C-alpha cells in the first residue's frame, strides 16, 4: 500500500514537472523546459511524456542530436503486447480483423 502511494506521488510530481516544462516551452524558455523534463525523469525514469517533451524542447533549442536521443529513449524497453488467446477468441479476431492483420503483417510470428 505504501509502495502504491509513493508510486502515485512520484507520477504526480513528474506530471507536474512536465506541465511546468510545457509552460516554459510555450513561452520560448527551452533551457528551463529541458530542466523540468530532466527533473521529471529523475523522479520517474522512463516516463515517456517527459522524454517526448524533452525531445521537442531540445529540438526547439536547436540541439537536434540530443533531441534524437530523447526521442529514441521513448522506445527503450518497448515491447508489443502479448495476449494469451483461446482458439475461439483468435478465430473471432481473425473473422473481424483478418484483412487488416494480413495487410499489415500483424499475424506474422503469432503463435
Long-range contacts (C-beta under 8 A, 24 or more apart in sequence): 10-43, 10-44, 11-44, 13-40, 13-43, 13-44, 14-40, 14-41, 14-43, 14-44, 14-47, 14-50, 15-40, 15-49, 17-43, 17-50, 18-47, 18-49, 18-50, 18-53, 21-50, 21-53, 21-54, 21-57, 22-53, 25-53, 25-56, 25-57, 25-60, 30-57, 30-58, 30-60, 30-61, 31-61, 33-57, 34-58, 34-61, 46-76, 46-77, 48-74
